[in-house]
């Protein structure tokens, strides 16, 4: 589904920004 792909992309971008801000906190 497209929504799943979009959701994964958004989560990936958010994870990247979070890792840049504080790389000691991990979502996965």
Buried (B, 14 or more C-beta within 10 A) or exposed (E): EEEEEEEEEEEEEEEEEEEEEEEEEEEE
